[in-house]
Amino acid sequence: MQDQFVVYPIKIKPTGENSSNYLVYLPDFQGYTLGEDYDNALFMARDYIGTRSLFNKLPPAIKHLPLVGGSETALFIKVNITSFRLQHGVRANGHL
């Protein structure tokens, strides 16, 4: 079986001057997640997308990065949906 990858844009920014937490916005899902640091925020974004793939059909990805400013960064994040599902006990046919 060939791995299925998806790529979505995200916006990531620190939550405040004295905090190492990062807020992640996933515009295609109109949702947010939070990471304890930058690397954890990227992990949480992948986890958000992967978890959504367990229970819902994923939306089509937009083809551009959202505008950003200040301390906010925009980037694309790639998720191996096949691997994520296998790690969470979901077989190829989508059943637990």
N, C-alpha and C positions, 0 to 999 in steps of 0.2 A: 504494500500500500504506500502510495506517495504522500508525503507530509503536506498538509494544507497550511499555508501561511496567509496572514492578513496584515495589512499595514494601515494604520490610522494616524492622523495628526493629533497632537496633544499640545496644550499650553501648560507650562510649569513655572511656578514662582514661589519665592519664600513667603511664609505667612506673616512675617514681621521682622523688624530690625534685630531683635534680640532672640530670635528663634531659629533653630536649625530645621524646622519642619517645612515641607514644601507642599503646596496645594497644586493638584493636577486637574485640569479641565479637559474633558474628552468631548469635543463639540459634536461628533457624529452620534453620540449617545446622550447628549445634553446632561452629562453627569460629572460628578467630582469624586476624587479620592485624595487621600493625604498620605504623605510619606514622612518618616522620621528624619530622613536626610535626602539628598538628591538621588542617590542610587536606589534607596528604598522607594522613593516616589516613582521611579521608572518601573521598578518591580511591581508596585501596586497598580500602576496603569496597565501593565501586561496581565496582572491577575484580574483586574476589573473586566477587561475584554475577554479573557479566557473564561471567566465565570459566567459572563453573559452568554457565551457560546454554548454552555452546558444546558441552558434552559430556554434560549430564544434564538431566533434567526438573527444573524448579525446584519446591521444596516450597511448599505453600500458606503464605501469610504469616499469622502470628498477628495478632490485631486489637488488641493492647494493648502498651504499653511495659513492659519488665521493671522491677522495682523496682531502685532504685539508692541509693547512699549515698556519703558522703565526696566524693572528687574525681571520681567517676564520673558521666557524663552519659548519658542515654538519649534517643534521637531516632529518627525514621523517615528512611530514605534512599530516594530515588527513582532508578531506573536505567532508561534507555531501552535495552531489550534489542535492538530493531531496529537502532539506531545502533551499538551495541557489536558486534553480529554483523557488520554491514557493514564496520566498521573492521578487523575481524579476518578478512575474506575469506570469511565464511559467507553464502551466498545465502539467499533467503527460504525455500527448501525445507529448509534446515538442513545442506546439503552444502558442504564447502570447495571 
